[in-house]
């Protein structure tokens, strides 16, 4: 009987360790995902700014060409 309880405790401890390891891995992956999302947002902002700058330059060139 005590042996069965001891085995059950060892099994429960192993399951707890496995669950903790999985949680740690998922937490790490979530942190990585959030970091990548921030990088993507930053790149989008840079891209939008570059598009606006390009559009502005195109308008300047068109205006200069009209003036001759």
C-alpha positions as CSV (number, residue, x, y, z in Angstrom):
1,X,0.0,0.0,0.0
2,X,2.8,2.5,0.9
3,X,4.6,1.4,-2.2
4,X,1.5,2.3,-4.3
5,X,1.3,5.7,-2.6
6,X,4.9,6.3,-3.2
7,X,4.6,5.4,-6.9
8,X,1.6,7.7,-7.2
9,X,3.5,10.5,-5.6
10,X,6.4,10.0,-8.0
11,X,4.1,9.9,-10.9
12,X,2.3,13.1,-9.8
13,X,5.7,14.8,-9.3
14,X,6.8,13.8,-12.8
15,X,3.6,15.1,-14.3
16,X,4.0,18.4,-12.4
17,X,7.5,18.8,-13.7
18,X,6.4,18.1,-17.2
19,X,3.6,20.6,-17.0
20,X,6.0,23.2,-15.5
21,X,8.4,22.6,-18.4
22,X,5.6,23.0,-21.0
23,X,4.4,26.1,-19.3
24,X,7.9,27.5,-19.3
25,X,8.3,26.7,-23.0
26,X,4.9,28.3,-23.9
27,X,5.8,31.4,-21.9
28,X,9.1,31.7,-23.8
29,X,7.3,31.3,-27.1
30,X,4.7,33.9,-26.2
31,X,7.5,36.3,-25.3
32,X,9.2,35.7,-28.6
33,X,5.9,36.1,-30.5
34,X,5.3,39.5,-28.7
35,X,8.8,40.6,-29.6
36,X,8.3,39.7,-33.2
37,X,4.9,41.5,-33.3
38,X,6.6,44.6,-32.0
39,X,9.3,44.3,-34.7
40,X,6.6,43.9,-37.4
41,X,4.8,47.0,-36.1
42,X,8.0,48.9,-36.2
43,X,8.7,47.8,-39.8
44,X,5.2,48.7,-40.8
45,X,5.7,52.2,-39.4
46,X,9.0,52.6,-41.2
47,X,7.4,51.4,-44.5
48,X,4.5,53.8,-44.1
49,X,6.9,56.6,-43.5
50,X,9.0,55.7,-46.5
51,X,5.9,55.6,-48.7
52,X,4.9,59.0,-47.4
53,X,8.4,60.4,-48.1
54,X,8.4,58.9,-51.6
55,X,5.0,60.4,-52.4
56,X,6.2,63.8,-51.2
57,X,9.3,63.6,-53.3
58,X,7.3,62.5,-56.3
59,X,5.0,65.6,-55.8
60,X,8.1,67.8,-55.6
61,X,9.5,66.4,-58.8
62,X,6.2,66.8,-60.6
63,X,5.9,70.4,-59.4
64,X,9.5,71.2,-60.5
65,X,8.9,69.7,-63.9
66,X,5.8,71.8,-64.4
67,X,7.7,74.9,-63.5
68,X,10.2,73.9,-66.1
